[in-house]
Amino acid sequence: MKILDLKITPGVSVSLIDLPLDLDGYHDFFGIWLVRDEGRERNTLVDVGPTSTASILIEELHTLDVKKLDYILLTHIHLDHSGGLAELLRAFPSARVAVHPKGKRHLVNPERLWESSLQVIPEMALAYGEPSPVDESCFIPEEVPVPGITAVDTPGHAPHHRSFFYWTPEGQVLFAGEAASTFTRLDHLVPGAGERRYMLRPASPPRFYIETALRSIEELKGIDASLLCYAHFGCTEQVREMLDHAGEQIRLWRKLFSEFLNMKGYKFENQVEMGELLGFVVERDPWLADFSLLPADVRSREMRFMLSSAAGFLGAVLEERKV
């Protein structure tokens, strides 16, 4: 359902659509962005969510009186961002898809993507649903620019990750996917919490590359934007500040993970009890200070993803220590 509708400038609006998954805590999490641009006479969707929620998204777009989609911008091809693509294209066949070339082949033939997802995240993969193949003709050629949209490669979270800047007369809107970490505004979830109160978490699943992620954030900081839209979940006008915080938190996690390993004398991943490591980090990370305030179902969901982030970060830190 639509939970946010922002008028960026006369004739351009940005809407956030929530795709709740049929699992406890999986609401206010999958953020799909719709840009309606009257001046350019086009509708653009950023990410599509998993296969299992595609019908919800299609129904919501119809409710919003979207009769045609012109562009679908995929930040990356993980199942919770791209899984429902084939279903969306069946509902809106005129849409054309922009995606990193490293990801496109896995959308045309998703067998390997599905098999690897079943191995890495078996329970979640089944909840997301198996993706269907997409015809290659649906994709925008890499050399063809989309007017008013700038794609920036932002690897770190994934090698095929891209962020998109959407130009408007009032400034650019940055759709960062997970390149700027994940963002939880507490006022959506905790009664009485102010809108400036939020949590930030690195999006660092295995395999994660710390310096690559930091360079990606610097790339985003090099282009002015007036609004930062996260895939997970919400947006902020404090673009430069939040990009700075994302980089600062990654550096803090690197420091805390090293401190933990040194304190314990650990040199190998299999020596680490992940719950203990994560507890050590959460206690010392100011961007996670409000974790205990989250509703129990959301807290459980976030713990699952924080463990994945911690696993990716641990592997990255251990790899750096070998150099």
Buried (B, 14 or more C-beta within 10 A) or exposed (E): EBBBEBEBEEBBBBBBBBBBBEBEBBBBBBBBBBBBBEEBEBBBBBBBBBBBBBEBBBEBBEEBEBEEBBBBBBBBBBBBBBBBBBBBBEBBEEBBBBBBEBBBBBBEEBEEBBEEBBEEBEEBBEBBBBBBEBEEEBBBEEEEEBEBBBBBBBBBBBBBBBBBBBBBEEBBBBBBBBBBBBBBBBBBBBEEBEEEBBBBBBBBBBEBBBEBBBBBBEBBBEEEBBBBBBBBBBBBEEBEEBBEBBBBBBEBBBEBBBEBBEEBEBEEEEEBEBEEBBEBBBEBBEBBEBBEBBBEBBBEBBBBBBBBBBBBBBBBBBEBEEE
